[in-house]
């Protein structure tokens, strides 16, 4: 049995000028364009955040602690409490208290 596929068999079938191999090319292009645009926006926002951290550092704030505070604010009170309890337990187990 021949497992080789000829170029004609492997070529995508075009049912219309907008569909390639059963894929709506215009719709795909729209998704790709939108994702690329949002990725560029995300890159710009990341640069803005970086600049804010640098500004905070310039004002004397500890950026590492600032990042930790922001991370903690994303969590619920219950999650923060549980994390703090586990941290204290681990520190006690390691004799760090």
PEKAQUI-V627997 format. One line per field, one symbol per residue. ss: DSSP state (H for helix, E for strand, - for the rest). psi: psi as a letter, one per 30 degrees, with the letter a starting at -180 (. if undefined). burial: 1 if it has 24 or more other C-alpha atoms within 12 Angstrom, else 0. Layout:
ss->???
psi->???
burial->???
//
This chain:
ss->------HHHH-----E--EE--EEHHHHHHHHHHHHHHHHHHHHHHHHHHHHHHHHHH----HHHHHHHHHHH---HHHHHHHHHHHHHHHHH----
psi->kjfkkleeefkkkjflffkjhgkjeeeeeeeeeeeeeeeeeeeeeeeeeeeeeeeeefggkjeeeeeeeeeefflleeeeeeeeeeeeeeeefghg.
burial->0000000000000000000000000000000000000000000000000000000000000000000000000000000000000000000000000
//
